[in-house]
Amino acid sequence: MKRQVSILSLICVWTLLSCFCQNKNEAELPTSLKGTKWKLAGIVDDETGVLQVLEPKECEECYTLTFDTDSTATVLSINITLKLDLLHFPPEVFINFMLWGERYDKDGAVYYDSQIFRDAIRLADSYMLSPKELKLFGRYGNCLSFKPF
């Protein structure tokens, strides 16, 4: 009988602790994405775990998400703006060609990372939100990692 009481006590304590931890994590999540801005930290390859930081690294406005509502965001790449809807996967991506063509740096090199970013956004099929990170998961083992900006 003592053994059953001990096991029952452990189960109760574990349940209370898990409820406490779950509520604590939920409180830390943003209540609204509207008006928040996120910057791409990089694209993580699921197989290798390697984070690929996209060029140009110094561009503050490149590879950003700005949420217009809790589920829709304006996505700024280098030469185009995309509209992303997190409620629809694959996301409904609306392309607005603000600057047609490739952009060149001072040495004349073309930034090809913009295409990598656009393709990764188009292939997203789910997301995960935590207080310090927004992840968009792709169909082919990519994960776009965004940090609050």
C-alpha positions as CSV (number, residue, x, y, z in Angstrom):
1,M,0.0,0.0,0.0
2,K,2.9,2.4,0.9
3,R,4.4,1.7,-2.5
4,Q,1.2,2.6,-4.3
5,V,0.9,5.9,-2.4
6,S,4.6,6.7,-3.2
7,I,4.0,6.1,-6.9
8,L,0.8,8.1,-6.8
9,S,2.6,10.9,-5.0
10,L,5.4,11.0,-7.6
11,I,2.8,11.1,-10.4
12,C,1.0,14.0,-8.8
13,V,4.3,15.9,-8.3
14,W,5.4,15.3,-11.9
15,T,2.0,16.4,-13.2
16,L,2.1,19.6,-11.2
17,L,5.6,20.4,-12.3
18,S,4.8,19.8,-15.9
19,C,1.7,22.1,-15.7
20,F,3.8,24.8,-14.0
21,C,6.5,24.6,-16.7
22,Q,4.0,24.6,-19.5
23,N,2.3,27.7,-18.2
24,K,5.6,29.4,-17.8
25,N,6.6,28.8,-21.4
26,E,3.2,29.9,-22.7
27,A,3.5,33.2,-20.8
28,E,6.8,34.0,-22.6
29,L,5.4,33.6,-26.1
30,P,4.4,36.8,-27.9
31,T,0.7,37.4,-27.6
32,S,0.7,39.0,-31.1
33,L,3.0,38.9,-34.1
34,K,1.4,42.0,-35.6
35,G,3.9,44.8,-35.8
36,T,6.9,42.6,-35.0
37,K,10.0,42.4,-37.2
38,W,12.3,39.3,-37.5
39,K,15.7,39.1,-39.2
40,L,17.0,35.9,-40.7
41,A,19.9,34.4,-38.7
42,G,20.5,31.8,-41.4
43,I,19.2,28.6,-43.0
44,V,19.9,25.4,-41.0
45,D,20.5,22.2,-42.9
46,D,18.6,19.4,-41.0
47,E,21.1,16.7,-41.9
48,T,24.3,18.5,-41.0
49,G,23.0,21.1,-38.5
50,V,25.1,23.7,-40.2
51,L,23.8,27.3,-40.2
52,Q,24.3,29.1,-43.6
53,V,24.4,32.8,-43.1
54,L,23.2,34.5,-46.4
55,E,25.1,37.3,-48.2
56,P,25.0,40.2,-47.9
57,K,25.6,39.9,-44.1
58,E,25.8,43.6,-43.5
59,C,22.4,44.5,-45.0
60,E,20.0,45.3,-42.1
61,E,16.8,45.3,-44.2
62,C,17.6,42.1,-46.2
63,Y,16.0,38.8,-45.3
64,T,13.4,40.3,-42.9
65,L,9.8,39.5,-41.9
66,T,7.5,42.3,-40.8
67,F,4.1,41.1,-39.6
68,D,1.2,43.1,-40.9
69,T,-1.2,40.9,-38.9
70,D,-0.7,37.9,-36.6
71,S,-0.4,35.6,-39.6
72,T,0.7,37.6,-42.6
73,A,4.1,39.1,-43.1
74,T,5.9,41.2,-45.7
75,V,9.1,39.4,-46.5
76,L,12.0,41.6,-47.8
77,S,14.7,39.9,-49.8
78,I,17.4,41.8,-51.7
79,N,15.5,42.6,-54.9
80,I,11.9,41.6,-54.3
81,T,9.2,41.7,-51.6
82,L,7.1,38.7,-50.8
83,K,3.9,38.4,-49.0
84,L,3.8,35.4,-46.6
85,D,0.7,33.9,-45.0
86,L,1.4,31.5,-42.1
87,L,-2.1,30.1,-42.1
88,H,-1.7,28.5,-45.5
89,F,1.0,25.9,-46.1
90,P,2.5,25.9,-48.5
91,P,2.4,29.6,-47.9
92,E,0.6,31.8,-50.3
93,V,3.5,33.9,-51.6
94,F,2.7,37.0,-53.5
95,I,5.7,38.4,-55.4
96,N,6.1,42.1,-55.9
97,F,9.1,42.9,-58.1
98,M,10.4,46.1,-56.5
99,L,13.8,46.0,-58.1
100,W,14.0,43.8,-61.2
101,G,17.2,41.9,-61.8
102,E,20.1,41.0,-59.6
103,R,21.9,43.4,-57.3
104,Y,25.6,43.9,-57.5
105,D,28.1,44.8,-54.8
106,K,31.0,47.3,-55.3
107,D,33.2,44.7,-57.0
108,G,30.5,43.7,-59.4
109,A,29.7,40.3,-57.8
110,V,26.1,39.1,-58.0
111,Y,24.3,38.2,-54.7
112,Y,22.9,34.7,-55.4
113,D,21.8,34.2,-51.8
114,S,18.6,36.1,-52.5
115,Q,17.4,33.2,-54.7
116,I,18.2,30.7,-52.0
117,F,16.1,32.7,-49.5
118,R,13.1,33.0,-51.9
119,D,13.2,29.3,-52.7
120,A,13.3,28.4,-49.0
121,I,10.3,30.7,-48.2
122,R,8.3,29.2,-51.0
123,L,9.0,25.6,-49.8
124,A,8.0,26.3,-46.2
125,D,5.4,23.9,-44.9
126,S,5.3,24.6,-41.1
127,Y,6.6,27.0,-38.5
128,M,7.4,27.1,-34.8
129,L,7.4,30.2,-32.6
130,S,9.4,30.7,-29.4
131,P,10.1,33.9,-27.5
132,K,13.5,34.3,-29.2
133,E,13.1,32.5,-32.5
134,L,10.7,32.0,-35.4
135,K,11.5,28.9,-37.5
136,L,10.0,28.2,-40.9
137,F,10.5,24.5,-41.8
138,G,10.9,23.5,-45.4
139,R,9.9,20.3,-47.3
140,Y,13.5,19.4,-48.2
141,G,15.3,19.6,-44.8
142,N,15.8,23.3,-44.5
143,C,14.9,25.5,-41.6
144,L,14.9,29.3,-41.8
145,S,15.8,30.7,-38.4
146,F,14.6,34.2,-37.6
147,K,15.4,36.3,-34.6
148,P,13.4,39.3,-33.3
149,F,14.8,42.5,-34.8
